[in-house]
């Protein structure tokens, strides 16, 4: 019997985090085996608000409000709008696949209309974060609200001219949302027209002016080949605060890379494991060599009283405690390569997995360990950079276009 996850009700933010968790299970280097995902997400939300790992291209931030504005214009009733929405999104998928099959980032390119999670749910939280969606609440709550919305529109139209001038009409979407291209609702590309890029840039600058997302758009960053956010060449042009937070995130990612490597090594060294520990020995030695020059940075970020931007986003207290404990232990080592044979470090990792997973912890052995496929090459956390760099490049490329042709 296959396992399923269901929830009765939750906020839009909780749903976004759940979908990111489900998505991460398919990606080895983003697995949250040690329960530090809330810290990772706090950094990610600070740098790139409104994004998620399951977003692909910036233009979906316009497709969704265009679709709903069309349905509102047709006065599709609340009881019917969910089905109409799914049909509409299926049409968009098929149009993109037919019109621009070689473009990256088409959501549903393989699954088509059978796609379980349509773009509307993937971008719903981001639309509010960027100020594009005025309606506050879950998507299903928006669907339920439409009948009342139509009545409010009707009441507004019955107001006299003076009252209409003094009272803005009810709306669910930003008033300056650009009009769709002539090909709508059968889009021919995921590339942004200039007016669309300007709109998205303005929304980000208005809602999140001091974030890395806004600053990189302002600096016209459009290199999607940069592997990690701390490798961006424009770092020196950023504010002191942003530079400090990027270095703090980098330090956290590097130390958690070591934690994940030790975790994989602990499992590989268990008697019932079929995996060789050697691959993790080698990776840990490589990590130690690379981080020898980073010790001062790791020590600089040891005081969690200075982690204000992270703590404002309420990461789990247990995750913060583990991060501090792990950092303190690593900084106590005279030679980082000693991690390969460090009994205390391995015990710390065992305790952490048991605390996070309890009876499901792989360090207990048994079937859960037998199903372990190994960690492979363990990378650093990316903080949604793979998504953000594409979205930033989409907007910058759109700003460089001449007009809306």
N, C-alpha and C positions, 0 to 999 in steps of 0.2 A: 504494500500500500504506500503510495507516495505521500510525502508530507505536504501540508498546506499551511499558510499563514493567513489569518483573517483578523479584522478588527471591526468593532461595532461602530465606533466613532472616534475621531481624532481631529486635531487641528491640521490645517494645510501644511504647516511646518513639520509636524510629526509624520505626516504622510510622505513628504519629500524625503525626510531622513530614512524612513523605512525603505523607500524605493532605492535610495542610494545604497543602503545596506544590502538589499537583495542583488543589486547590480554588482557590488563589490565581490560577492561570492564567486563570480566568474573570473576575477582578476587576482592572481596570486599575490602581487606586490602590494595590493591595497587591503588584503585581508586583515581584519581587526582581531587577531587571535588573542591579544593581551588587553583588550578593552580600553584603548586610548583614542578611539574614534571621535569622542566628544571634544577632545582637545584639537584634533585634526580639523574637525568641522568648524570649531571656533575660529581658527586661523583662516580657513577657507572663506567663511562668511565675512570676516573682516576685510580680506583682500578682494574678494569677488562676490559681493552681495547679489542675490537674485539668480545665481547660477547653481547648477548641480552637475554631477558627473554624467547624468543621462541626457543632458541637453546636447545638441549637435551644432546647430547653426543659428545665427542671430535672427534671420528673417521669420522664424517661427514666432518670435515675439510680436509680429504683425499679423501673421496668418490667423492666429487664434482670435484676437479681437475683431479682425475683419469678418471671420466666420460668424461670430456671435452677433456682431452688429447686423449682418444680413438676416440672421434668424429673428432678431428683435424687430427688424423692419417688416418681416413677414408675420409678426405677431404669433409665432409658434407657441402654443400653450405649454405650460409647465410640464404637464404629464407626458408631452410628446417630445420635448426638446432633447432629452438624452439620446433617444433613437435617431433623431434628425442630425444631432451632432456627430454621432458615430458614422452615419452615412456620409455626411459632408466631409469629415476627415478622411474617410476611405477614398472619396473622390480626389482629394488633394494628393494623397499618396499615389494614386494611379496616374494622375496628371504629371507629377514630378518624375515618376519612373519612365513615363512615355516621352516626356519632353527634354529631360536632362539626366539620362540614366547614368552618365559617367561622373556626375557631381558627387562629392563626398557629403555625407551627413543626411541623406534622405531617411527619415524615420519611417520604418515599415517597408523598406525597399524589398526585403525578402518575404516578410509575413503578409504584406498587403492588408486587405480588410480584416484578416483574422488576427491582426496585431492586438495584443491584450492591453497594453498601455499606450493610448493614443497621445499625440503631441499636446492636446489640451491639458491633460493631467500632468505631463512632464513640465510644462512651462507655467502652470497656474500660479504657483507661489512667486516665481520670478516676475510675472506681470504686475503683481501688487507691489513687490519690492522696488521696481523701476517706476512706479507711479502710472503705469499704463492702464491697469485695472483699478477702477474706482470702487467697485463693489468689494466689501470686506467680508470674507468668509470662504467656506469650502465651495467647490464647484457644484456639488449637488444642492447646496443651499442657494446658490445663484440660480440654478434651474428652478427650484421651488419658488423663488421670488419673482419670476418673470410675469406671472399673472397680475401680481400687485403692481409691478413696474408699469405694465401696460395701462392699468387703471390710473396711476399717477400721471402718466403722459396725457391721458384723456382729460383728466381734471385740469392739468396745466393749460391745455389748449382752450379750455372754456374760460380761463381768466381773461380779464380785460387787458388792453394793451399796456396800461401803466403797471399793472400787477406783473405781467410777463416781463417787463423791462426790469423790475425790481427783484424778481425771483428767477434764478437760473433753472432751466428745465432739468428734470431728473435724468441722470446718465449713469451708465455702468463703466464707461471707457473714457479715456482722456479726450478732451474736447478738440485737441489739435492732432488727433490721430490722422496720419496722411491717408489720402484716398488710395485704394488699391490700383495696381496697373491695369491696363486694358485687358490683359489675359485672365484676370481673376474671374471666376474661382478655379481656373485651370492653370496654375502658375507654370511658367516655363523655366524658372531658375530659382536657386536659393541665394543668388547674389542680390545685394541691396541696391536699389536706386539711390541717388544722392539725397532726395527728400526723405527717404526712409532712414538712411544713415544719420542724417541731421537730427531727425526726431528721436532716434534711440540715443544718440550722443547727448542730446539736450536732457532727456529724461534721467540718464545716469548722472550727468553733471548737477542736475537739480536735486536728485534724491541722495546721491552718494559722492559728493564732490571731492572728498579727501581720500578716497580709496585708491588702491592700486589699479583697479579696473578703470576708473576715471582718468587717472594720471597717464596710464599707458595709451589710452585713446588720445589724450591731449598731446602726447609725445609722438603720435603717429606710429606706434609700434605695429608691425605687421609681419613679423618673422615667426611662422608657425613651426620652425625647426628647432627653436631654442628649447632645450630639454627640461630645464627646471627654472622656476621663476627667479632664483637668485643668480642665474646666468644671463639675465637680460642686460644688454649693454648700457641701457639708459639708467641703471640704478643710481649713478652719481647725480642724476638730475632730480631725484625724488627727495621728498622732505626727510628730515632727520628721523622723524617718527616712523615713517614707512621703512626707511633703511634699517632701523633698529628692529622693527617687527619682522621684516624679511629675514634678518640674521637670526632672530630668535626662532622663527619657524624652521629655518635651515638646521639650526642646532638640534631642535626637537626631532626633526626628521632623521638626522644622522644618528642620534642616540637611539631612536626607536628602530632604526635599521639594525643596529647592533643587538638590540633586544630580540628582534625577530630572527636574527641569525643564531643567537644562543638558543632560542626556543626550538628552531629546526634541528640544531645540534643535539639538544637534550633528547628529542624524539628519536633521532638517528642512532643515538648511543644506547637506547633501550634494547634489552636482549631480544625481544620479539620483533624488532624492526628489521625490515629487509633492505633498508637504505644504508649506504656507506656514509659515515660521518666526514669523510675526507673533503667532500665538496664544500662543506660548511667550515671546516678548518681553514681551507684556502681563502674563502670569502672573508672570514673574520680577520685573517692576517692582512688581507688587502685593505679591509676597513681600518684596521689599526694603523697601517702605514699612511693612509689617506687622512686620518683624523689626528695624527700626531701634531700637525700644524694648526689644528682647530681647537686645541685644548683651552687656549685663553678665551676663545669665543664661548665654549661650553661652560667655562667657569663664570664668565661675565653674565650669563643668563640663569645662573643658579638660584637667584633670589626670586621666589614666586610672588613676592609682594609687588614686584615690578611687572607682573603679567596682567596688567589691567585690561588691555583690549581683549584678552582671552577670557578672563574671569567675568567680564561683563556679559559674555555669551553663555555663561553658566555651564561649563563642562562638569562632568561627574567628579565629585570630590575624590573618589577612589582612584580615578585616572590621574589626577594631579598629584596625589600622594605617591603613586607608583612612579610617575615621572621624576619626582624629586628624589625618591629613594634610589632609583636606577642611576640618575645623574650623579648623585653623591658617591655612589659606589664606584662608578667609572672614574671619577675625578680622584679617587683615593689610590688608584693603581699607578704605580711608577712606570709601568709599561703596558700599553693597551693590548698588546698581543697576548698578554697573560690571560685574556678572556677565554682563550681556547681551552684552558685547563682550570678555569676558575670555578671551584666548587660552590662558593658563596653566590656567585652570579647565577649559576644554574639553579640553585635552590630558590633564589629570588624569583626566577622565571617560573619554576614549578608552582610556587605558592600563588603567583599572580594568576596563572591560568586556572587553578582550582578556585580561586576567589571569584573569577569572572564566570566560569562555566560550571562550577560545582561538580556534580557527578558526570557531566559530559566532557570533562577535561581529558585530553588525549594522554596526559602524563599518567593517568590511571592505568593505561594499557587497554587490552581487550579489543573489541571490534572497532572502536573509534580510532584507535591507533592503526589497526589493520587497514582501514579505509584511507589512511593518510597517504597522499600521493607525493609527498615531498614538497618543499618550498621552491625548488629550482633556484634561479638567480634572484636573490632578495634585493630589491631596490629601495630607494628612499620614498617617503610619502610625497605626493605631488600637489596636494592642496587645490585640486580641481584645475590645475594649470593646463592640462591637455584640452579641457573644454574652454577655459577662459581665453587662451591664446588664439583659438579659432574665432571665437565671437568678437574679440577685439579686432582681429585682422579683417573680419567681415565688415565691421563698421568703418574702419580706416579705409579699406578698399572702396567702400561706397562713397565716403567723403571725397575721394580723389576723382570720382567720375564727374563728367560734364553733364549737368542736367539729368533728366529722367529718361533719356532715350534708351 
